[in-house]
Amino acid sequence: MIRKNILELSKLISYEEEINQFLDDIAVSTLNGRLILTGVGKNALIAEMIYEFLLPFNIDCHVLDPHRAAHGNLGLLRDGDTIVLSSKSGNTEELIWLLRMIEKKGMKDLKFFLITSNPKGKLCYANNIQSLIIPVSFENSLFNHSPQNTVMSYLIIFMGLVTVMARKQEMNERDYLLNHQSGEIGKSL
């Protein structure tokens, strides 16, 4: 069973150039702003995890929950921010709604990036959005609904983003360890 998952994930290699360019573009776009991650469902969990991985590198990152955005959390956004959305279908209603709310707010200096598996998704056609399309053939889950291979693919890509952004930071290992003082990592301080 695991072999099918590994074979599906190995398809990412054929998108290596596009992925690397996408991640570099995100990192460059955050030079004068902050990184805002957003998604719904499993993609929200990925956003939370990546946020946690970026903090020890002093990267100014936030997670914007589309549900909470409508109730005041749009105040998080600042001109110059880079917003990264992830949606398997590219049709996630909450993310489409979020983009409409941001548009209504009238912010002009935001950069948008999208990771999706559907080149025909509505989010791919949003104004000023740069999309990375990573098709997933099958999920290898009961009924083929649980997005297990999608989550693993997106997680690999987002972990690449952590690496790219961390390398652009001017910090040394001691600075990192001072941010992560507990556990086995902290013991090496």
N, C-alpha and C positions, 0 to 999 in steps of 0.2 A: 504494500500500500504506500509506504513512504517513498518508494522509487518514483511513483507517478508525481508526487509533489516536487521531488527534486528535479525531475525532468521538466516540469512546468516552470520552475524557478530558473532553470538553466537557460530558458529562452530570453531572459533578461540580457544575456551577453550580446544578443543581436541588436539590442537597443543601447549598447554601452555609449556610443558617441552622443546620441540624443540625450541620454540621461546625464552624462557629464556636462554637456553644454547647458542643460536646464538647471542643474545644481549650481554651476558657475554663475549663471544669470541671476539666480536668486541671491547668491552671496554678494555679487556686485551691487544689486539693487538695494541691499540693506546697509551699504556703507554709510548712508546719510539718514538712516531711519531704523525702525525696529522690524522684527519679524513677527507676524501674527499668523498663527496656525488655526485652521478651522475645518471641521468636518462633522458628520452626524453618525451616530451608531458606532460601529467599529472604527471608523475613521476619526471619530472624536477621541477614542482611546489612544490611537496612534499619535494624534496631536499632543495629548497630555504626556505621553511617554517621551516624545522627542523634545518637548519643552524641558522635561527633567534632565535629559541628556545634554542640553545646551547650556543650562545654568552654570555648571562648574567652569565653563569656558568664558564666563562673563558676557555672554551674548544676550542682548536685550530682546527677549522673546516673550510672547504672551499667547494665550489660547483664548479665542473668542467663540463662545457657544452661541450659535444662531438663535436659539430659543431665548437666551438671556439678553442677547443684543437688543431685541425688541422692547425690553423692559429696563432700558437705561445703560446697558453695557456698550452701546455704540460710542459712548463717551471715551472708551479706551482708545479709539482710533485717533491718529495724528497724521497731519500731512507728512509725506515722506515714507510712511509705513509700507511694508511689503506684505501682502496677504497671500498665503498659500492655502488653497482649498483642495480637499481630496474627496472624490466621489466615484465609486465604481461605475455607476450608471451615467454620470454626467447630467442627470436629471433630478438630483435631490432637491425637492421643493423648498426645503429650509434654506439651502444655499442660494437658490435662485431668489428667494425672498430676501435673504441677507444682502445680496448684491443690489436689489431694488432699494432697500433701506439706505444703503451706503450712497447710492446715486441720489436719492431724495435728500440726503444730508448735504449734498453739494460739494463733497470733498473732491478735489481735482488732482492732487499730487499723490495718489496711491498707485502701487503697482500690484497687479494680480497674476498669480500663477495657479495652474490647475493640474492635478494628477488625476487621470481617469482611465477607464478601460473602454470607453465608448466614444469613437470619433464623431458620432452623430448626436451626442448629448447636447442639450440646450446650453449647458455651461460653456461648452467649447466655442459657442457663438456670442458669448457676452463681450461687450466692448472692452478693448484693451486687456484681454486676458491671454497669457501665453500658456499653451497646453502641452503637457507631456502625455501621450496616449500609449498605454501599456496594455495591450489585449491579454486577456486571460482566457484560455481555451475552455477550461473546466475547473470546478472547485474541488473535486475529489472528496466531496462530503455527501452525507446522506441527502438524497433528493437534489443534490447539486445547487442548493440555495445558500448554505452557509459560506460566506466569502473567505474561506481559509487560504486559498492560494493568492487571492487578491491582497489580503492583509499581509501575507508574508512578502509578496512582491513590493508592495508599497513601503513596508517596514524596511526592507533592504535599501530602497531608494532614499527614504528619509534618514536612515543611518549614514548613507553617503553624504547627505546634506550636513549632518553633524560634523563629519570629518572635514568637509570642504570649508565650512564656516569656522571651525576651530582652528584650522591652519591659517586663516586670515587674521586671527587674533594675535596681538602682540603680548604674549604671556609665556612664561616659562613653566616648567613642570612644578616647581615649588608653589607658584601662584595657583596652579590647578589643585595641588594637594591641600593648600590652605582653604580652598573652597569645598573640599571633600575630605574632612578630617576624621571620618569614622569608617569602620569596617576595615577590610584588608587593605583597601587603597589608602585610607588614612594612616594606617600603621606604618606605611613606607615613608611617611613624612619624617 
